[in-house]
Amino acid sequence: MSRFLDIVEDVTSLSLEEMQEVEFILHQSIIEAKRQQILQNQIESKLLYKAGKLKFYDNASDLLNSLNEE
């Protein structure tokens, strides 16, 4: 946690323009991390589907019943 606080302190000591640049970089990094997470979820889902481990439901009632059974 100390490292995090050091980083926050360093960032807040920057000029406004520098903080805005850090904000932009972080925003872009977060977007890319989310894209990677979506891709990983898609890959895992395809593997589960191919292995026959995914269940599909035609309506919400069947889905809710299945969730209550587990």
N, CA, C and O atoms as a GROMACS GRO file, in nm:
protein
  280
    1MET      N    1   0.082  -0.120   0.000
    1MET     CA    2   0.000   0.000   0.000
    1MET      C    3   0.086   0.126   0.000
    1MET      O    4   0.047   0.229  -0.054
    2SER      N    5   0.200   0.116   0.058
    2SER     CA    6   0.290   0.231   0.063
    2SER      C    7   0.327   0.278  -0.077
    2SER      O    8   0.334   0.398  -0.103
    3ARG      N    9   0.352   0.183  -0.166
    3ARG     CA   10   0.386   0.218  -0.304
    3ARG      C   11   0.273   0.294  -0.370
    3ARG      O   12   0.296   0.392  -0.441
    4PHE      N   13   0.149   0.249  -0.346
    4PHE     CA   14   0.033   0.317  -0.403
    4PHE      C   15   0.025   0.461  -0.353
    4PHE      O   16   0.004   0.554  -0.431
    5LEU      N   17   0.043   0.479  -0.223
    5LEU     CA   18   0.037   0.614  -0.167
    5LEU      C   19   0.148   0.702  -0.222
    5LEU      O   20   0.128   0.821  -0.245
    6ASP      N   21   0.265   0.643  -0.244
    6ASP     CA   22   0.375   0.718  -0.304
    6ASP      C   23   0.340   0.764  -0.445
    6ASP      O   24   0.368   0.877  -0.484
    7ILE      N   25   0.277   0.675  -0.520
    7ILE     CA   26   0.238   0.708  -0.657
    7ILE      C   27   0.134   0.819  -0.656
    7ILE      O   28   0.143   0.914  -0.734
    8VAL      N   29   0.036   0.808  -0.568
    8VAL     CA   30  -0.068   0.912  -0.558
    8VAL      C   31  -0.005   1.045  -0.522
    8VAL      O   32  -0.038   1.149  -0.579
    9GLU      N   33   0.085   1.042  -0.428
    9GLU     CA   34   0.152   1.166  -0.387
    9GLU      C   35   0.232   1.225  -0.503
    9GLU      O   36   0.230   1.346  -0.525
   10ASP      N   37   0.302   1.140  -0.576
   10ASP     CA   38   0.380   1.187  -0.691
   10ASP      C   39   0.289   1.249  -0.798
   10ASP      O   40   0.320   1.354  -0.852
   11VAL      N   41   0.178   1.183  -0.826
   11VAL     CA   42   0.087   1.232  -0.930
   11VAL      C   43   0.024   1.365  -0.888
   11VAL      O   44   0.013   1.457  -0.968
   12THR      N   45  -0.017   1.374  -0.762
   12THR     CA   46  -0.082   1.498  -0.718
   12THR      C   47   0.014   1.616  -0.708
   12THR      O   48  -0.028   1.731  -0.697
   13SER      N   49   0.143   1.587  -0.713
   13SER     CA   50   0.240   1.697  -0.710
   13SER      C   51   0.274   1.746  -0.851
   13SER      O   52   0.350   1.842  -0.865
   14LEU      N   53   0.220   1.683  -0.953
   14LEU     CA   54   0.245   1.724  -1.091
   14LEU      C   55   0.165   1.850  -1.124
   14LEU      O   56   0.075   1.890  -1.051
   15SER      N   57   0.201   1.910  -1.236
   15SER     CA   58   0.124   2.025  -1.286
   15SER      C   59  -0.010   1.975  -1.337
   15SER      O   60  -0.029   1.855  -1.358
   16LEU      N   61  -0.102   2.066  -1.357
   16LEU     CA   62  -0.234   2.030  -1.407
   16LEU      C   63  -0.224   1.958  -1.540
   16LEU      O   64  -0.290   1.856  -1.561
   17GLU      N   65  -0.143   2.009  -1.631
   17GLU     CA   66  -0.127   1.946  -1.763
   17GLU      C   67  -0.071   1.804  -1.749
   17GLU      O   68  -0.116   1.713  -1.818
   18GLU      N   69   0.026   1.786  -1.661
   18GLU     CA   70   0.084   1.653  -1.641
   18GLU      C   71  -0.019   1.558  -1.580
   18GLU      O   72  -0.026   1.441  -1.618
   19MET      N   73  -0.099   1.608  -1.485
   19MET     CA   74  -0.204   1.523  -1.427
   19MET      C   75  -0.307   1.483  -1.531
   19MET      O   76  -0.356   1.370  -1.530
   20GLN      N   77  -0.340   1.575  -1.621
   20GLN     CA   78  -0.434   1.543  -1.728
   20GLN      C   79  -0.375   1.438  -1.822
   20GLN      O   80  -0.448   1.352  -1.871
   21GLU      N   81  -0.247   1.444  -1.847
   21GLU     CA   82  -0.181   1.344  -1.932
   21GLU      C   83  -0.183   1.208  -1.862
   21GLU      O   84  -0.207   1.106  -1.927
   22VAL      N   85  -0.158   1.205  -1.732
   22VAL     CA   86  -0.164   1.080  -1.656
   22VAL      C   87  -0.307   1.026  -1.661
   22VAL      O   88  -0.326   0.905  -1.678
   23GLU      N   89  -0.405   1.114  -1.646
   23GLU     CA   90  -0.545   1.072  -1.653
   23GLU      C   91  -0.575   1.007  -1.788
   23GLU      O   92  -0.640   0.903  -1.794
   24PHE      N   93  -0.529   1.068  -1.896
   24PHE     CA   94  -0.552   1.015  -2.030
   24PHE      C   95  -0.487   0.878  -2.045
   24PHE      O   96  -0.548   0.785  -2.097
   25ILE      N   97  -0.363   0.866  -2.000
   25ILE     CA   98  -0.291   0.738  -2.010
   25ILE      C   99  -0.362   0.630  -1.930
   25ILE      O  100  -0.379   0.518  -1.977
   26LEU      N  101  -0.405   0.664  -1.808
   26LEU     CA  102  -0.477   0.567  -1.726
   26LEU      C  103  -0.608   0.526  -1.791
   26LEU      O  104  -0.644   0.408  -1.791
   27HIS      N  105  -0.679   0.622  -1.845
   27HIS     CA  106  -0.807   0.593  -1.911
   27HIS      C  107  -0.786   0.496  -2.027
   27HIS      O  108  -0.861   0.399  -2.041
   28GLN      N  109  -0.687   0.522  -2.109
   28GLN     CA  110  -0.658   0.434  -2.222
   28GLN      C  111  -0.615   0.295  -2.174
   28GLN      O  112  -0.651   0.194  -2.234
   29SER      N  113  -0.537   0.292  -2.068
   29SER     CA  114  -0.492   0.164  -2.011
   29SER      C  115  -0.608   0.083  -1.956
   29SER      O  116  -0.612  -0.039  -1.972
   30ILE      N  117  -0.703   0.150  -1.892
   30ILE     CA  118  -0.821   0.083  -1.840
   30ILE      C  119  -0.905   0.026  -1.954
   30ILE      O  120  -0.953  -0.087  -1.945
   31ILE      N  121  -0.922   0.102  -2.059
   31ILE     CA  122  -0.997   0.055  -2.176
   31ILE      C  123  -0.932  -0.070  -2.232
   31ILE      O  124  -1.001  -0.168  -2.262
   32GLU      N  125  -0.801  -0.068  -2.248
   32GLU     CA  126  -0.731  -0.184  -2.304
   32GLU      C  127  -0.740  -0.304  -2.211
   32GLU      O  128  -0.756  -0.417  -2.258
   33ALA      N  129  -0.731  -0.283  -2.080
   33ALA     CA  130  -0.741  -0.393  -1.984
   33ALA      C  131  -0.880  -0.456  -1.991
   33ALA      O  132  -0.893  -0.578  -1.983
   34LYS      N  133  -0.984  -0.374  -2.005
   34LYS     CA  134  -1.120  -0.426  -2.017
   34LYS      C  135  -1.137  -0.504  -2.146
   34LYS      O  136  -1.205  -0.607  -2.147
   35ARG      N  137  -1.077  -0.457  -2.254
   35ARG     CA  138  -1.084  -0.531  -2.381
   35ARG      C  139  -1.017  -0.667  -2.367
   35ARG      O  140  -1.068  -0.768  -2.416
   36GLN      N  141  -0.903  -0.670  -2.300
   36GLN     CA  142  -0.833  -0.796  -2.279
   36GLN      C  143  -0.917  -0.892  -2.193
   36GLN      O  144  -0.919  -1.012  -2.217
   37GLN      N  145  -0.984  -0.837  -2.094
   37GLN     CA  146  -1.070  -0.918  -2.007
   37GLN      C  147  -1.187  -0.976  -2.087
   37GLN      O  148  -1.222  -1.093  -2.070
   38ILE      N  149  -1.246  -0.896  -2.173
   38ILE     CA  150  -1.356  -0.943  -2.258
   38ILE      C  151  -1.306  -1.054  -2.350
   38ILE      O  152  -1.373  -1.156  -2.367
   39LEU      N  153  -1.189  -1.035  -2.409
   39LEU     CA  154  -1.132  -1.136  -2.497
   39LEU      C  155  -1.107  -1.266  -2.421
   39LEU      O  156  -1.138  -1.374  -2.472
   40GLN      N  157  -1.051  -1.257  -2.301
   40GLN     CA  158  -1.024  -1.376  -2.221
   40GLN      C  159  -1.154  -1.448  -2.186
   40GLN      O  160  -1.161  -1.570  -2.191
   41ASN      N  161  -1.257  -1.372  -2.150
   41ASN     CA  162  -1.387  -1.432  -2.119
   41ASN      C  163  -1.445  -1.502  -2.242
   41ASN      O  164  -1.505  -1.609  -2.230
   42GLN      N  165  -1.427  -1.442  -2.357
   42GLN     CA  166  -1.477  -1.502  -2.480
   42GLN      C  167  -1.405  -1.633  -2.510
   42GLN      O  168  -1.467  -1.732  -2.549
   43ILE      N  169  -1.274  -1.634  -2.492
   43ILE     CA  170  -1.195  -1.756  -2.516
   43ILE      C  171  -1.238  -1.866  -2.420
   43ILE      O  172  -1.257  -1.981  -2.460
   44GLU      N  173  -1.252  -1.832  -2.292
   44GLU     CA  174  -1.295  -1.930  -2.192
   44GLU      C  175  -1.435  -1.983  -2.222
   44GLU      O  176  -1.462  -2.102  -2.205
   45SER      N  177  -1.523  -1.895  -2.265
   45SER     CA  178  -1.660  -1.937  -2.298
   45SER      C  179  -1.662  -2.032  -2.416
   45SER      O  180  -1.736  -2.131  -2.415
   46LYS      N  181  -1.582  -2.005  -2.517
   46LYS     CA  182  -1.574  -2.095  -2.632
   46LYS      C  183  -1.524  -2.233  -2.590
   46LYS      O  184  -1.577  -2.335  -2.636
   47LEU      N  185  -1.424  -2.236  -2.503
   47LEU     CA  186  -1.372  -2.365  -2.456
   47LEU      C  187  -1.478  -2.441  -2.377
   47LEU      O  188  -1.494  -2.562  -2.394
   48LEU      N  189  -1.550  -2.371  -2.291
   48LEU     CA  190  -1.657  -2.435  -2.214
   48LEU      C  191  -1.768  -2.486  -2.306
   48LEU      O  192  -1.824  -2.593  -2.285
   49TYR      N  193  -1.800  -2.406  -2.409
   49TYR     CA  194  -1.903  -2.446  -2.504
   49TYR      C  195  -1.861  -2.572  -2.578
   49TYR      O  196  -1.940  -2.666  -2.592
   50LYS      N  197  -1.738  -2.574  -2.625
   50LYS     CA  198  -1.688  -2.692  -2.698
   50LYS      C  199  -1.683  -2.815  -2.609
   50LYS      O  200  -1.700  -2.927  -2.657
   51ALA      N  201  -1.660  -2.796  -2.480
   51ALA     CA  202  -1.655  -2.908  -2.385
   51ALA      C  203  -1.795  -2.948  -2.338
   51ALA      O  204  -1.809  -3.044  -2.262
   52GLY      N  205  -1.898  -2.877  -2.383
   52GLY     CA  206  -2.034  -2.909  -2.346
   52GLY      C  207  -2.069  -2.871  -2.202
   52GLY      O  208  -2.159  -2.930  -2.143
   53LYS      N  209  -1.997  -2.775  -2.148
   53LYS     CA  210  -2.019  -2.737  -2.008
   53LYS      C  211  -2.104  -2.612  -1.991
   53LYS      O  212  -2.123  -2.565  -1.878
   54LEU      N  213  -2.154  -2.557  -2.100
   54LEU     CA  214  -2.240  -2.439  -2.092
   54LEU      C  215  -2.385  -2.482  -2.112
   54LEU      O  216  -2.415  -2.567  -2.195
   55LYS      N  217  -2.473  -2.422  -2.034
   55LYS     CA  218  -2.616  -2.447  -2.049
   55LYS      C  219  -2.682  -2.322  -2.105
   55LYS      O  220  -2.646  -2.210  -2.069
   56PHE      N  221  -2.778  -2.343  -2.195
   56PHE     CA  222  -2.851  -2.232  -2.253
   56PHE      C  223  -2.999  -2.246  -2.217
   56PHE      O  224  -3.051  -2.358  -2.208
   57TYR      N  225  -3.064  -2.134  -2.197
   57TYR     CA  226  -3.204  -2.135  -2.158
   57TYR      C  227  -3.284  -2.047  -2.254
   57TYR      O  228  -3.237  -1.942  -2.298
   58ASP      N  229  -3.404  -2.093  -2.285
   58ASP     CA  230  -3.490  -2.018  -2.377
   58ASP      C  231  -3.567  -1.906  -2.310
   58ASP      O  232  -3.615  -1.814  -2.377
   59ASN      N  233  -3.580  -1.914  -2.177
   59ASN     CA  234  -3.657  -1.810  -2.109
   59ASN      C  235  -3.601  -1.786  -1.969
   59ASN      O  236  -3.526  -1.868  -1.915
   60ALA      N  237  -3.638  -1.675  -1.912
   60ALA     CA  238  -3.586  -1.634  -1.782
   60ALA      C  239  -3.631  -1.728  -1.671
   60ALA      O  240  -3.557  -1.751  -1.575
   61SER      N  241  -3.749  -1.783  -1.683
   61SER     CA  242  -3.802  -1.873  -1.580
   61SER      C  243  -3.713  -1.997  -1.566
   61SER      O  244  -3.680  -2.037  -1.455
   62ASP      N  245  -3.676  -2.056  -1.678
   62ASP     CA  246  -3.587  -2.173  -1.674
   62ASP      C  247  -3.451  -2.137  -1.617
   62ASP      O  248  -3.392  -2.214  -1.541
   63LEU      N  249  -3.401  -2.021  -1.654
   63LEU     CA  250  -3.272  -1.976  -1.601
   63LEU      C  251  -3.279  -1.959  -1.450
   63LEU      O  252  -3.190  -2.007  -1.379
   64LEU      N  253  -3.382  -1.892  -1.400
   64LEU     CA  254  -3.397  -1.872  -1.256
   64LEU      C  255  -3.412  -2.004  -1.182
   64LEU      O  256  -3.354  -2.021  -1.074
   65ASN      N  257  -3.488  -2.096  -1.238
   65ASN     CA  258  -3.502  -2.229  -1.176
   65ASN      C  259  -3.368  -2.299  -1.167
   65ASN      O  260  -3.337  -2.363  -1.066
   66SER      N  261  -3.289  -2.288  -1.270
   66SER     CA  262  -3.157  -2.351  -1.271
   66SER      C  263  -3.067  -2.288  -1.166
   66SER      O  264  -2.994  -2.360  -1.097
   67LEU      N  265  -3.071  -2.157  -1.153
   67LEU     CA  266  -2.988  -2.088  -1.054
   67LEU      C  267  -3.029  -2.125  -0.912
   67LEU      O  268  -2.944  -2.136  -0.824
   68ASN      N  269  -3.157  -2.145  -0.889
   68ASN     CA  270  -3.206  -2.183  -0.757
   68ASN      C  271  -3.169  -2.327  -0.721
   68ASN      O  272  -3.158  -2.360  -0.603
   69GLU      N  273  -3.149  -2.412  -0.822
   69GLU     CA  274  -3.112  -2.552  -0.798
   69GLU      C  275  -2.968  -2.564  -0.752
   69GLU      O  276  -2.935  -2.656  -0.677
   70GLU      N  277  -2.883  -2.475  -0.797
   70GLU     CA  278  -2.740  -2.486  -0.767
   70GLU      C  279  -2.714  -2.436  -0.633
   70GLU      O  280  -2.599  -2.437  -0.589
   0.00000   0.00000   0.00000
